[in-house]
Amino acid sequence: DQQVKQNSPSLSVQEGRISILNCDYTNSMFDYFLWYKKYPAEGPTFLISISSIKDKNEDGRFTVFLNKSAKHLSLHIVPSQPGDSAVYFCAASRVGNTPLVFGKGTRLSVIA
Amino acid sequence: KAGVTQTPRYLIKTRGQQVTLSCSPISGHRSVSWYQQTPGQGLQFLFEYFSETQRNKGNFPGRFSGRQFSNSRSEMNVSTLELGDSALYLCASSSPERGLQETQYFGPGTRLLVL
């Protein structure tokens, strides 16, 4: 039973355009959501998070949107840069309970 | 601050052996979590330690165990290694002082290959 799903295994985007990565979850108890970026042979790097009391959080070129009714979140990267090419993981957790539940990742390729 | 460190970075073992991996959290972080990453299953939670006590446990067999020391450093041990234990093992630390919603910061991982 996959509680966090990233249905697109890969995404290609032109440099300078917007990258939109999507994530769906099934457990309505999740209330904290995170995005991590991962390069091969390295650990995931924290990018941005959002609490369920918000519907949007921005940090520079990265914006995360949360739609609680649809149990859906998305990560927008604007403008996309070649250095953004990596695997992006969506993760979710519950307040007071730290284990992160991860999606299987989306490989983003930003083409120059 | 220095990030999460893990040793060793790479390890080759044979079936039936045991292995111990080490993790040093970010200074001041008292929670350490371990995850296994494989191509087929993605990132899966193994266990979490806080103040030397196991606080959460994932759905892994008893061959996987861990502990945490008073300085928050953590080790995980896998006994009687199987081929399917080949994976990237990731350690993450977090700080409860930041509030209930804790962001976990990951180390570079230990790549284990079981032959």
Chai-1 contact restraints between the chains, C-beta under 6 A:
chainA,res_idxA,chainB,res_idxB,connection_type,confidence,min_distance_angstrom,max_distance_angstrom,comment,restraint_id
A,Y32,B,Q101,contact,1.0,0.0,6.0,A-B,restraint_1
A,E42,B,P108,contact,1.0,0.0,6.0,A-B,restraint_2
A,G43,B,L90,contact,1.0,0.0,6.0,A-B,restraint_3
A,G43,B,F106,contact,1.0,0.0,6.0,A-B,restraint_4
A,G43,B,G107,contact,1.0,0.0,6.0,A-B,restraint_5
A,G43,B,P108,contact,1.0,0.0,6.0,A-B,restraint_6
A,G43,B,G109,contact,1.0,0.0,6.0,A-B,restraint_7
A,P44,B,F106,contact,1.0,0.0,6.0,A-B,restraint_8
A,F46,B,T103,contact,1.0,0.0,6.0,A-B,restraint_9
A,F46,B,Y105,contact,1.0,0.0,6.0,A-B,restraint_10
A,S49,B,T103,contact,1.0,0.0,6.0,A-B,restraint_11
A,V95,B,L100,contact,1.0,0.0,6.0,A-B,restraint_12
A,G96,B,L100,contact,1.0,0.0,6.0,A-B,restraint_13
A,T98,B,E48,contact,1.0,0.0,6.0,A-B,restraint_14
A,T98,B,E102,contact,1.0,0.0,6.0,A-B,restraint_15
A,P99,B,F45,contact,1.0,0.0,6.0,A-B,restraint_16
A,P99,B,N56,contact,1.0,0.0,6.0,A-B,restraint_17
A,F102,B,G42,contact,1.0,0.0,6.0,A-B,restraint_18
A,F102,B,L43,contact,1.0,0.0,6.0,A-B,restraint_19
A,K104,B,G42,contact,1.0,0.0,6.0,A-B,restraint_20
